[in-house]
Amino acid sequence: MMQVGIFTGYFPYELEATAQKIRKLNFNTVQLDLSFKDMDLSTVSITKDKCRKIRDTFREHHLPVCCISGYTNIVHPDKDERKRRLDHLKAIIRHARDLGSPYVISETGTFATDSDWVHHPKNKTEEGFEDCVNVIRDLVQVAYDHGAVFLLETYVNNVVGSVNETLRMFAEVDHSALGLLMDPTNYFEAHNIADMDGELNRVFNALSDRIKIAHAKDVKLAGADKSEKHAELFDGAAESHTFRGVGQIELPAPGLGSLNYDLYLQRLSEHHPNVPIIIEHLDETDVPRAKKFLDGKLHASGL
């Protein structure tokens, strides 16, 4: 059966309190965000001892870490800013095993400077793709050298934003230390959301063998507001957790959109019956509802 988990970053507390609150909600795994009110986890302050303390705290609360957030714009066009971001991501990758999981996740980013999720013309050029290939090759080598696996998360507005681009990246970087984070909502745009089942089947027919971890959020056409959308969470919440879509697509919490969850879970389970599936795009108050929705879908399908 699939394990249901949640990002730790939706809980703005000290380490121990975060683990306690998540366990009380009956989760049995977490995607780890390196953000706790009582710990300095800036790049130079990430240490083996701190990482093992985090890992052991969640294990003691019966919440094994299944993967680790490393989200950043890996192709940021400013040279110094890109180095700063990649240095932090590499520090997380080097300590992944100390944190409890080999899997570290990021999207591929954009050449835009004002947002990590908006389109930029260079994203869909040969030059942009090759730049991204070189960055991912480097990240994958760091992962391999430290017993970790870098998981690519496809997102439509980023350099790798489609099934074909995802397949090409795996062909260009054919390595055991590269895997896929499956989030089917990230493949939808205005032109294909009406073909919900067809697109889901295309995604899984092409990419099932690469999946290591899955996400649970939702997708729907946006209303009149076509701007970049962010939720109001707590002060200091990561933008990766406040983001709710841009343009014609909105990305709400699971159960609040039009994703065919029955088909999604069926296709996911065909090759990954025990995969962790991590709830996202919500605030702490909505967690019980979202978990009830996902648990209900899994129960009804026997997964």
N, C-alpha and C positions, 0 to 999 in steps of 0.2 A: 504493500500500500504506500501511496505517496505521503511524504512528510510535509506538514504545513508549517511554515515559518514566517518570520517578519524581520524587517530591517530594525536593528537596534537604534538607529538614528531618529526614529519617531518618538523616542522616549528621552526627554532632556533632563537626565538625572545623573547622579553619581553611578559608578560601575555597579556596585552591589544592588542599589535600588532599581537600576534598569533591569538587571537579571531577575530580581524578585517580581517586578511588575509584569514582565513578559511571561514568566512561568505561571503566574496567577491567572493569565488568560488562556492557559492550556496549550500553548505552543510547545513544540518539541525540537525545534531547531531555529537558528537565527542566521541572517546575513549580517555580518559585523561591519558597523561603521566605527571608525576610530575617532569617537567623540564622546567623552564622558566628562562631566563637570569637575571631577576631582583628579583629572589626569592631564598632563601636558603631553600631547601626541603630535606636536609639530615635527617636521622632518628630522631635525637633529636630535630630537628628544625621544625618538622611538628606540627602545632598547629591548633586548631579549627578555630581561626580567619583567618589564612592564607587559610585554606581549604574553608571556606565560601566565602572568597574574590574570589578565583578561580571559585567556583561554580557560584557565582552571576555574575561574568564577562562574562562567557560563556552564561548564561541565558539572560543577557542583550543584547547579540548579536544573540539571537534566536538560540543558539546552546546548547540545553540541553545535559548534560553529561549522556551517556547511560551506560558506564562502565569505569573501571579504570585499568590501567596496573600495575601489580605487579610482572612482569616477573623476575624470578631468578631461580637459581639451588637449589631447595628445599631439595635435598638429597646430597648436596656437601659432599664428604667424609671427609674433614677436619673439625673437631668438631667446632673449633672457627670460621672458615669461614661460616659454615652452620648457626651457631647462629647469626652471623652478618647479614646474608642475611634474615633469618627468622624474626629477630627483625624488620628489615625494612618493610618486607611484612606485618607483624602483625600491625605495626603502620599505614600503609595504610588501612588495613582492619578496624581498630578501628575508622578511620576517614572517612570511605567510605560514610556514610550518609551525613556528612558535605561537602563532595566533590560533592554530587549530585546524586549518584547512589549506590545501595547496592552491585553491581557486581564488584568483584575484580578478575583479571585473572592471572594465571600463568600456564606454562607447569610443568611437574613433574620432570624434570631434569635428570641428569646422574651422575654416580659414577666416570666419567672421571674428571680430574682436569684441563685439558688444553682447554676445550671448553664446553659450556652448551648444545651443539647439537650433539656431536659425540657419537657413541655407546661405551659401556663398557660391558664386559662380565657379570658383576654383575647385570646390569640392567634387565636381563632376568632370574634371579635366584629367588627362593622362598624367600631367605634372603633379597634380594634387594627389592622385591615387598612388603614384610611385613614392612620393614623400611619405605618405602614410604607411606604405609597405615597409620602408626602411625603418620607421619608428617601431612598428610592430615586430619586425625581425629582431631589433635590439631588445625590446621588452621580453620577447620569447626566449632569447638567449639568457637574459638575467634570470628568468623564471626557471629555465632548465638547469642552470648552474646552481640553483638553490632549492631544487626539488619541488618547484611550484609549477602552476599552469596558468597562463594568462587567458582569460575568457573575454572574447570579443562580444559586445552587445550591439547588434545592428539597430540603427535609428534613421528614419527616412531622410532627415535633413543633413545628416553627417556624411563624411566621405564614403563610408560603407553603409548604404541605406536601402539596399534591395537584396532580394534573393541572389540575383546574378552577381552583384558586387561582393556579397558574402562568399559565394562559391569561388570567385576569382581570388579573394584574399587568402582563402585556405589553399588554393592551388599555388599561389605565389609564395606563401609561407607554410610549406608542408612539413609540419613539425609536431611531435608528440606533446610539446608544451604549449600548444595553442588549441583552445576549445571554444565552444559557443554557449553563451547565455541565451536561452530561448525566451523571448517576449514577443508573442505574435502581434500585439497591438502596435509595435514599432514599425511594422511593415505596411501599415495602412495610410493611404492618402485619399483625397476626395475622389480620385479617378477609380479606385478599386474597392472602396468600402462597401459599395452596393453588392459586390461579388464576395461577400464574407466567406462563404464555405469554399469557394473556388480558390481564394487567396490562401486561406488556412491550409488547404490540401497542397497547394504549390509549395508553401513554406516547409511543410513537414516532409513532402516527397523528396525535396532537395537536400534538407539539412538535418534530418533526424539523427544521423550517425555522429554528428558533431556535438550534440547537446550534453551538457554536464549538470546544469542547474536551470530552473525555470522561474519565471515571475508571474504574478497574478495582479494585473490591474485591468482597465477596461478602455474602450475606445468608442467615440461617437462623433458625428458631425457637430462642429461648433455652431453656436447661434450667430448673432449679429457681430459679436466681438471676435475679430480675426487677429488681434494682437497676441503677443506672447503672454500666456496665462500662468500665474503663480498663485498658490494658496497662501493664506496668512497662517503660518504656524507659530512657533515660538522664536524669540530673538536668538539669532545665531544658527538657525536651521540651515542645513546645506541646500543650495539651490537645486541640487539633484533631487531633493525631497519636496521642494515647494513647486517645482515645474509641473504644469498641467496641460501643456500643449501649446501649439502656435498655429496661426493661420486657420485653415478650415477643419482641423482635427483637434478634438479635446481628449484628454487622457485622464479620466476620473478613476476612482477606486473600483475594485471588482464588484460587479453587480449593479453598477450605475451607468452602464453604457450598452452597446449593442453587440459586443463580442459573443460569438456562439461558444459558450463555455463547455457545453456538452461535447461538441466536436473537438474543441481544443484539447480537453482532457483525454478524450478517447485517442486522438492521434499521439499525444504526448506519452500515453501509457503503453503504446504498442511496443516501443523499444526501451522505455524507461519507466517501468512500473513502480519503482521505489524512489524516483527522483524527488529531491526537495523542491517545493514550490513556495515562493516567497511573496507575501502580500505587500503591496506598495501603493503610493499615491493617495494617502489619507492622513488624517490627524489622529491623535491618540483616542479621542472620543468615538471615532468611527470604527475602531479596530474590532470590537465585539461583533458589530453588524457584518463587517466584511468577512470575518472568520466564519461566522454562522453561514453566510452565503456560500463560501468556498467549501466548507465542511459538508454542507447539504448537497452540493454538486458531486463531491467525491463519494459521499454515502450512496446517493441515488445510482451512481454508475459502478459501484462496487470497487472503487479505486482507493 
